[in-house]
Amino acid sequence: MTDNHNVNLEKSSNQYNQLPPVNAEKTNKLWLLLPWVLLVLVVLLGFWLISQDKVRLQSTPVEKSAKTEEWSPPKPTAQNPPATTLLERLDPVTSYQNAVNTASNSVVNIYTTQKISRHPYLEDPFLRQFYEYHGGLPEQDSETTNLGSGVIVSGDGYIITNAHVISTADNIVVALNDGRKATAKVVGSDPESDLAVIKVEMTGLKPLGFREKPIHVGDVVLAIGNPFGVGQTVTQGIISATGRSGLGINTFEDFIQTDAAINPGNSGGALVDANGQLVGINTAIFTRSGGSMGIGFAIPTTSVKQVMNSIIKYGKVKRGWLGIEVQGVKEDPAKLEKSQGVQVVRVVANGPSAQAGLQKGDIILELDGVTTNDANSLIQFIARKEPNSIVVAKIQRGSEIANVNITLSERPIQQDTTKNTGSSQQQIPQELLDLLNQQ
């Protein structure tokens, strides 16, 4: 009994002296997770450092050299506003119906007929007798019909067209857009500008208004005429260029170039702006195929006004004439400055310039305060002046510069330079003939 009691006490004392057991499984799991936690912290720290470095790089200003300046785009100014500002000033156009309705009633179709004799020898009595004896007369006269267009410019029947449209016509018929027709008579023709004025005796005509504001390259224009005789047609384009000259079409050239389709039959028709106001008279095209190739030419209203008023007033066009031949001053490639003025290369004896004292070799710098840098501009400027008017020319002769008053004469017309006197012809001096296409 005692032994058992001792044993139990011993067991009891051992139980009290032994520590509680440790949870080994939980401790092992913590040690396994610790490396992964550290790895995540390292990765996060790395991302943070990279982001801070980027911010630092972006916020660090770039040092500029004191001698080098960065280029920046030019800012719009009042003189050079942005394109959006310019576009906002223009009214948007979605249709040209109003412009067409306004102008189409003033554009007419012109039909001309010409008698052509196929056998001119029939006028000889002996040959007529010969043909009658040997089977009768062959086919005699026939008529050809040509097409063109015109623009009504006054309520009393005046119509402007091209000179080449009516140059060989024996009969001219004008057809209005409302279906009415009438025979027209020629008031006057000016082949040097390829313009002519005809007139019809009709009422209820609607003249087309002339544009008063200057035109610009890029403006929308409409060409109205009767191409190929299909009827009145409208084509649309823009003004491609202004002041075209040196084409060899007319003596006086100051054309508007357009890409609006112009074809045979459009000659003499209207070139109008987007509001239906007259800009020019269609006159010619550049073509290799016979049809439109996107290069058409029209005579501007500034020339139309001068020719029309002169023909209606005098029956012909009176233009100013200097009586000189000129050419542009040759450029010196070694000089940066652009040469100015137009050089006189010939002076007609007893002409306006000769009487004013101009000499060969003189350089014309200005006319009435307007700078002259090419021969064509000078010719156009003088041609718009009335005969007997006075122009002030700024002349350079050597190192001296002086102003000279020149009284213009009337420019001779080439077709009037010969006179028939029986079987012989009296001709004007060859020197003057050579200068008819010059000033």
C-alpha positions in Angstrom: 0.0 0.0 0.0 2.8 2.2 0.8 4.6 1.4 -2.4 1.5 2.2 -4.4 1.1 5.5 -2.6 4.7 6.4 -3.4 4.3 5.5 -6.9 1.3 7.7 -7.3 3.1 10.5 -5.5 6.0 10.1 -7.8 3.8 10.2 -10.8 2.0 13.2 -9.5 5.3 15.1 -8.9 6.4 14.2 -12.4 3.2 15.6 -13.9 3.6 18.9 -12.0 7.3 19.3 -12.9 6.8 18.6 -16.7 6.2 21.8 -19.0 3.1 22.1 -21.3 3.7 20.7 -24.8 4.7 23.2 -27.5 2.6 23.3 -30.8 5.4 22.4 -33.3 3.2 22.3 -36.4 2.1 26.0 -36.0 5.7 27.2 -35.5 6.9 25.5 -38.7 4.2 27.2 -40.8 5.2 30.7 -39.6 8.8 30.0 -40.6 7.7 28.9 -44.0 5.6 32.1 -44.7 8.3 34.5 -43.5 10.5 34.4 -46.7 7.5 35.0 -48.9 6.4 38.0 -46.9 9.9 39.4 -47.1 9.9 38.8 -50.9 6.7 40.7 -51.3 8.0 43.6 -49.2 11.2 43.7 -51.4 9.1 43.8 -54.6 6.9 46.5 -53.3 9.9 48.5 -52.2 11.4 48.1 -55.7 8.3 49.4 -57.4 8.2 52.3 -55.1 11.8 53.2 -55.7 11.3 53.0 -59.5 8.2 55.2 -59.4 10.1 57.8 -57.3 12.9 57.7 -59.8 10.5 58.4 -62.7 9.0 61.3 -60.9 12.4 62.7 -60.1 13.4 62.3 -63.8 10.3 64.0 -65.1 10.4 66.8 -62.7 14.1 67.5 -63.3 14.4 70.5 -65.7 16.5 70.1 -68.8 19.3 72.5 -68.8 19.4 74.7 -71.9 22.5 76.2 -73.3 22.7 80.0 -73.1 23.6 80.2 -76.8 20.8 77.9 -78.1 17.1 78.7 -78.2 14.3 76.2 -78.7 12.2 76.6 -81.8 8.5 77.2 -81.3 5.7 77.5 -83.8 4.7 81.1 -84.8 1.7 82.4 -83.0 -1.3 83.8 -85.0 -1.5 87.5 -85.1 -4.1 90.0 -86.3 -2.4 90.1 -89.7 -2.0 86.4 -89.9 -5.0 84.7 -88.1 -5.3 81.0 -87.8 -7.2 79.2 -90.6 -10.1 78.4 -88.4 -10.6 82.1 -87.7 -10.6 82.8 -91.4 -13.1 80.0 -92.1 -15.4 81.3 -89.4 -15.7 84.6 -91.2 -17.1 82.9 -94.3 -20.7 81.7 -94.5 -20.8 78.0 -95.1 -22.3 77.0 -98.5 -24.2 73.8 -98.9 -25.8 74.6 -102.2 -25.3 77.0 -105.2 -28.9 77.0 -106.2 -29.5 80.6 -105.4 -26.4 81.7 -107.3 -27.4 79.6 -110.3 -31.0 80.9 -110.2 -29.7 84.4 -110.2 -27.1 84.1 -113.0 -28.8 81.6 -115.3 -31.5 84.0 -116.3 -28.8 86.4 -117.6 -26.8 83.9 -119.6 -28.0 83.3 -123.2 -27.2 80.7 -125.9 -25.9 82.2 -129.1 -26.4 80.5 -132.5 -24.6 81.9 -135.5 -24.9 80.9 -139.1 -22.5 81.6 -141.9 -22.9 81.2 -145.6 -20.1 79.2 -147.3 -19.7 79.1 -151.0 -18.4 75.7 -152.1 -17.8 76.8 -155.6 -16.6 80.4 -155.8 -15.9 80.0 -159.5 -19.6 80.0 -160.2 -19.5 83.8 -160.1 -17.8 83.6 -163.4 -20.4 83.7 -166.2 -18.3 81.5 -168.6 -17.9 78.8 -165.9 -21.6 78.9 -165.0 -22.4 78.4 -168.7 -20.0 75.5 -168.8 -21.6 73.7 -165.8 -25.1 74.3 -167.2 -24.1 72.7 -170.6 -22.5 69.7 -168.9 -25.2 68.5 -166.6 -26.3 71.5 -164.4 -24.9 73.5 -161.6 -23.2 71.8 -158.7 -24.3 72.4 -155.1 -24.0 76.1 -154.3 -24.0 78.0 -151.1 -24.5 76.2 -147.7 -24.9 77.4 -144.1 -22.9 76.3 -141.1 -24.1 76.8 -137.5 -21.8 77.6 -134.6 -22.5 77.7 -130.9 -21.6 80.1 -128.2 -22.8 81.9 -125.1 -23.3 85.4 -123.9 -24.2 87.5 -120.8 -26.9 90.1 -120.6 -25.3 93.3 -119.2 -28.1 95.8 -119.5 -31.9 95.9 -119.4 -32.1 97.5 -122.8 -30.6 94.5 -124.6 -26.8 94.7 -124.6 -25.1 91.4 -124.4 -21.3 90.7 -124.0 -19.7 87.7 -125.7 -16.5 86.6 -127.3 -15.4 88.2 -130.5 -14.5 84.9 -132.0 -18.1 83.7 -131.4 -19.6 86.2 -133.8 -16.6 87.1 -136.0 -17.7 85.3 -139.1 -21.5 85.3 -138.5 -24.0 86.3 -141.1 -26.9 85.8 -138.7 -27.0 85.8 -134.9 -29.8 84.3 -132.9 -30.0 84.7 -129.2 -31.9 82.1 -127.1 -32.9 83.1 -123.5 -33.2 80.7 -120.6 -37.0 81.3 -120.6 -37.3 79.9 -124.1 -37.6 83.2 -126.0 -35.4 83.9 -129.1 -34.5 87.0 -131.0 -32.1 88.1 -133.8 -29.2 90.2 -132.5 -27.1 92.8 -134.2 -23.4 93.5 -133.7 -22.7 96.8 -131.9 -18.9 96.4 -132.0 -16.1 93.8 -131.7 -12.6 94.0 -130.3 -10.5 91.0 -131.5 -7.5 92.2 -129.4 -9.3 91.4 -126.2 -11.6 88.8 -127.8 -14.7 90.6 -126.6 -17.8 91.8 -128.6 -21.1 93.5 -127.8 -24.3 92.5 -129.5 -27.9 93.8 -128.9 -31.4 92.4 -129.0 -34.7 94.3 -129.1 -36.4 92.5 -126.2 -38.1 93.4 -122.9 -38.0 91.8 -119.5 -34.3 91.2 -119.7 -32.4 90.5 -116.5 -28.8 91.9 -116.5 -26.2 90.1 -114.4 -24.5 92.1 -111.7 -20.7 92.5 -111.7 -18.8 91.5 -108.6 -17.4 94.6 -106.9 -15.0 93.0 -104.4 -11.6 91.7 -105.6 -11.4 88.0 -106.4 -8.8 85.7 -104.8 -7.2 82.4 -105.7 -9.3 79.7 -104.0 -12.6 81.5 -104.4 -15.4 79.2 -105.6 -16.7 80.0 -109.1 -19.4 78.6 -111.4 -19.1 78.4 -115.3 -22.4 78.8 -117.1 -22.8 78.3 -120.8 -24.0 75.9 -123.6 -21.2 73.3 -124.0 -21.5 71.3 -127.2 -25.0 72.6 -127.7 -26.5 70.3 -125.0 -28.2 73.3 -123.3 -27.4 75.6 -120.5 -25.0 73.8 -118.1 -23.4 74.8 -114.8 -20.0 73.5 -113.7 -18.2 74.3 -110.5 -14.5 74.9 -109.6 -12.2 77.5 -108.0 -10.1 80.3 -109.2 -6.7 78.7 -109.8 -4.8 81.9 -110.7 -5.2 85.5 -111.7 -3.3 87.8 -114.0 -2.4 85.0 -116.5 -0.6 86.5 -119.6 1.8 85.5 -122.3 -0.4 82.7 -123.6 -0.6 84.0 -127.1 -4.4 83.9 -127.2 -5.1 87.7 -127.4 -3.1 90.8 -127.8 -4.2 92.0 -124.3 -4.1 89.2 -121.8 -5.1 89.4 -118.1 -6.9 86.1 -117.6 -8.5 84.4 -114.7 -7.5 80.7 -114.6 -10.1 78.2 -113.3 -10.6 74.5 -113.1 -14.4 74.8 -113.6 -15.1 72.7 -116.7 -15.2 74.9 -119.9 -15.9 73.3 -123.2 -16.7 74.3 -126.8 -19.9 76.3 -126.6 -19.0 77.9 -123.3 -17.2 80.7 -125.0 -18.7 84.0 -124.1 -20.6 82.5 -121.1 -20.4 83.7 -117.5 -18.0 82.9 -114.8 -19.7 83.8 -111.5 -18.9 83.6 -107.8 -20.8 81.6 -105.2 -23.3 84.5 -104.9 -24.1 84.6 -108.6 -22.1 87.8 -109.4 -20.2 88.1 -112.6 -16.5 87.5 -112.3 -15.4 87.0 -115.9 -16.3 86.0 -119.4 -15.2 82.4 -120.4 -13.0 82.6 -123.4 -10.5 79.7 -123.9 -9.2 76.4 -122.6 -6.0 74.6 -122.6 -6.6 71.1 -124.1 -4.9 68.3 -125.9 -8.1 66.3 -126.4 -10.6 69.0 -127.5 -12.4 68.9 -124.1 -11.8 70.3 -120.7 -8.6 69.4 -118.9 -9.1 71.6 -115.8 -7.3 74.7 -117.2 -9.8 77.3 -118.5 -9.4 81.0 -118.9 -11.8 83.9 -118.4 -11.6 87.6 -119.1 -12.0 89.6 -115.8 -14.8 92.1 -115.4 -12.3 94.9 -115.2 -11.4 94.4 -118.9 -15.1 93.7 -119.7 -16.2 97.1 -118.3 -13.6 99.0 -120.3 -14.3 97.2 -123.6 -18.1 97.3 -123.2 -18.3 101.0 -122.4 -15.9 102.0 -125.2 -17.8 99.9 -127.8 -21.2 101.2 -126.7 -19.9 104.8 -126.7 -17.6 104.8 -129.8 -18.4 101.6 -131.6 -14.8 100.4 -131.0 -12.3 100.3 -128.2 -10.1 103.3 -127.7 -6.9 102.5 -125.8 -4.0 104.6 -124.7 -0.6 104.2 -126.5 2.9 105.2 -125.5 4.6 104.5 -128.8 7.5 102.5 -127.4 8.7 98.9 -127.2 9.7 97.7 -123.8 11.2 94.7 -122.1 11.8 93.7 -118.5 15.1 94.7 -117.0 17.5 91.8 -117.0 18.4 90.4 -113.5 22.0 90.5 -112.3 22.6 87.0 -110.7 25.4 88.5 -108.7 23.1 90.9 -106.9 20.7 90.1 -104.1 18.4 93.1 -104.9 15.7 92.5 -107.5 15.8 94.6 -110.6 13.1 97.2 -110.9 11.5 98.9 -113.9 10.9 98.2 -117.6 13.5 99.2 -120.2 12.7 101.1 -123.4 14.2 99.2 -126.3 12.6 101.3 -129.2 10.9 104.6 -129.5 8.5 105.3 -132.4 9.4 108.6 -134.1 6.9 111.4 -133.4 5.1 109.1 -131.0 3.8 110.2 -127.5 7.0 109.0 -125.7 9.3 110.5 -128.3 7.5 113.9 -128.0 8.0 113.6 -124.2 11.7 113.1 -124.6 12.1 109.3 -123.8 15.1 107.6 -125.4 16.2 104.1 -126.0 17.7 102.6 -122.9 15.6 104.6 -120.4 14.1 102.6 -117.6 10.4 103.3 -116.6 10.2 102.8 -112.8 6.6 104.0 -112.2 3.5 105.1 -114.0 1.2 107.4 -112.0 2.9 106.1 -108.9 2.4 102.5 -109.7 5.6 100.4 -109.9 6.2 98.7 -113.2 8.3 95.5 -113.1 7.3 93.7 -116.3 6.3 94.7 -119.8 2.8 93.1 -119.7 1.8 95.0 -116.7 2.9 98.2 -118.3 1.0 97.4 -121.5 -2.2 96.5 -119.6 -2.0 99.7 -117.5 -1.6 102.0 -120.5 -4.3 100.2 -122.5 -6.8 100.9 -119.8 -6.1 104.7 -120.1 -8.1 106.9 -122.4 -6.3 108.5 -125.4 -5.2 112.1 -124.7 -4.9 111.4 -121.0 -1.7 112.3 -119.3 0.4 109.8 -117.3 3.3 110.7 -115.1 6.3 108.4 -115.8 9.2 108.0 -113.4 12.2 107.6 -115.6 15.7 106.5 -114.8 18.5 107.5 -117.3 21.9 106.4 -116.1 22.1 107.7 -112.5 19.5 110.4 -112.9 15.8 110.0 -112.1 13.1 112.3 -113.3 9.3 112.5 -113.7 8.0 113.0 -117.2 4.5 113.8 -118.3 3.4 111.8 -121.4 0.2 112.6 -123.3 -1.1 109.3 -124.6 -2.3 108.8 -128.2 -4.9 106.3 -129.4 -3.5 102.9 -130.1 -3.6 101.9 -133.7 -5.7 98.8 -134.6 -3.9 96.3 -136.7 -6.8 95.6 -139.0 -7.1 99.3 -139.8 -3.5 99.7 -140.8 -4.0 99.1 -144.5 -6.1 101.0 -147.0 -7.3 99.8 -150.3 -6.7 102.2 -153.2 -7.7 100.4 -156.4 -5.4 97.6 -157.1 -2.6 98.8 -154.7 -2.4 99.1 -151.0 -1.1 101.9 -148.9 0.7 100.6 -145.8 1.8 102.3 -142.7 5.5 102.2 -141.8 6.9 98.8 -141.0 8.3 100.1 -137.7 4.7 100.8 -136.6 3.5 97.4 -137.8 6.2 95.7 -135.7 5.1 97.6 -132.6 1.3 97.0 -132.8 1.7 94.1 -130.3 3.9 96.2 -128.1 3.5 99.5 -126.3 
